[in-house]
Amino acid sequence: MTNKFVKLFFLATCSMMALTSNAQSLLPKPQSFVKAKGFFPSAPGNVKVENLAGDVAENIYSKPWLKAAKNDGRRVVRFARMANPSSPEAYRLHITSDTLLVSAATADGFRYAWQTIGQLTTKGGIICCDVDDAPAYKWRSLMLDVSRHFQPIEFIKKQVDVMSKYKFNRLHIHLTDAAGWRIEIKRYPWLTKLAAWRPERTWKEWSKNGARYIEEGSEGAYGGYYTQDQLRDLVAYAAERGITIVPEIEMPGHSAEVMTAYPELSCTHEPYKQMDFCAGSVATYDFLENVLKEVMDIFPSKYIHVGGDEADKASWPTCPLCQRKMKELGTDKEGLQASLIAHFGRFLNEHGRQLVGWDEVIAGNLAKNTTVMVWRGTEKAHEAIEHGYDVVLSPGAYCYLDSYQDAPNTQPEAIGGYLPLEKVYGYVPGEDLPEAERNMITGVQANLWTEYIPTPEHVEYMLYPRALAIAEIGWNGTKKKDYPEFKQRALQQIEVLRKAGVNTFDLKHEKGERPESLKPTAHKARGCKVIFNKKYSPKYPAAGDQTLVDGVRGGWTYGDKKWQGFIGKDYCLDVTLDLGAKTKISSVSADFMQSYGAWVFFPEEFKVSVSDDGKTFTEVYTTSSKVDHDIQSGFRTLSWKGSKNARYVRVQGKTTMDGGWLFTDEIVVK
């Protein structure tokens, strides 16, 4: 399947490259590109090959040329060593009608040169040009979550093929999480006999029905895992294409599947009760060390990801073993997690590897060769850099590709949010960091969490073309942003991918942002005084006190700083608008959103009241409804219509969902 894909990709590229195009269509864009006249033959026949670089120039892309070389060929393909490269991955191309000169210093450099040659190949031959190129960042990665929904190994190989075309060099595989353990560990067979299987096919159904596991071979069992031999084969396949597989084994949280298969590793020793390892138990350290030994035997990557994010640690304060460990260390539960992560950092170092973790692992006691993946704010990047750690940026606002990429009502179900290609491309890594710290950023990574992405086709749909924007940023650096120009190149590559059998999003027919957000809304309360009987959350202030009367409507996501967030008991949304004078009003309305995955809900109760003095209010409208758990994402307008004369308008809303949010963008009074 993969060889067929590579051939299809090549043919699709040839068919899409215009023979007479003067515009650069390469993606990612090289640092320097100068087009010349003419073409070099794209077929290896009747070509003399001179390999002055040695073994580093030999790879799966150069082999056809080496095999078909003729000593008396009229044209020459020459491989040469690049002197003083700016990066180990740098390369140069000098292509004329009779010479194809490829220069690089390393095997990776030669591979990237061939990827560019592939994109320069047309039906008429390889476009003559000069290219001088090197990556902006040394870590350019995609993360694929195969726990929530298991994906076939051949499908992952297909993604490796696509990634290599766009000069990614890391594939981070999220192998373990509550929804399923996906790697064979021979010492602990129940990880794949039980923890890899569940009754429901989709994560959503599984979560809704109590998140239970069933044994391998049971009727209706969904899931799967990769054998060690399959993973070794994947590692070799990716390495041939210049991609390192970085495995992730979650600890101490996101581990309910382990706690069910081996409950003695939890604080309570009961299945289905815990999400976290017992950090005070010697058994936990023995288990994870044994798992990591087998992982390191499979994956030669010097980077091993240990998760470290979102650990609940609920039982640690009452667990005797955890309490004893905390007392020994003189710390609290946060310090206990830091101690556990530091332990495995040392363990990995002792085995010649380096620890990678999400930004919750930041602490002063980690080895300096630690890599921190920052998924929250850039203040975490600053903190990690201050500790001397490497930093890979992967912020949710720009790099979480599980969000909707177009109008939610036109798209397959997603976790929520709105992250179109233009926003991904607009990301400037470390934009709000000092220049010295920006220059210390190691790389960028796009993450695809798959709670709502059950099929291989859906995975590709969510990845492409947004992953291409991350490829562009990671390789080129995009110091000067030009989205219309990038979009044209992305559209070309979408056609290439589709002809090669990749299921991409239809960028050509993109709907775009929520229409209401594109123009201001005029109404009688615009600019009036707002009295907050209960204040909005400081986490989601939007534009502050005037947000709900500034005429600015929100887009498809509450994270766009146009939606104001409210949380709390009873009526968490409770505001009074002072119109300044008694005014005739005929309607009061407010828009709300639901994003179930983010615990954002429509109001269960909504009230409108009016007053002449701001003290005594008359309720004119109330409505109630239960939270519909089947609505993953949606928008709803709640409104009163009638005829009243009043100076003050009070609007209230609440949800009974524990910890649930309400978001609204404007209270429109007409």
Secondary structure by P-SEA (a helix, b strand, c coil): caaaaaaaaaaaaaaacccccccccccccccbbbbbccccccccccbbbbcccccccccccaaaaaaaccccccbbbbbbbbccccccccbbbbbcccbbbbbbccaaaaaaaaaaaaaaccccccccbbbbbbbcccccccccccccccccaaaaaaaaaaaaaacccbbbbcccccccccccccccccccccccccccccaaaaaaaccccccccccbbbbbbbcaaaaaaaaaaaaaacbbbbbbbbcccccaaaaaaccccccccccccccccccccaaaaaaaaaaaaaaaaccccccccccccccccccccccaaaaaaaaaacccaaaaaaaaaaaaaaaaaaacbbbbbccccccccccccccccccccaaaaaaaaaabbbbbbbcccccccccccccccccccccbbbbcaaaaaaccccccccaaaaaaccbbbbbbbccccccaaaaaaacaaaaaaaaaaaccccccccaaaaaaaaaaaaaaaaaaccccccccccccccccccccccccccccccccccccccccccccccccccccccccccccccbbbbbcccccbbbbbcccccccccccbbbbbbbcccccccccbbbbbbbccccbbbbcbbbbbccccccccbbbbbbccccccccbbbbbbbbcccbbbbbbcccccc
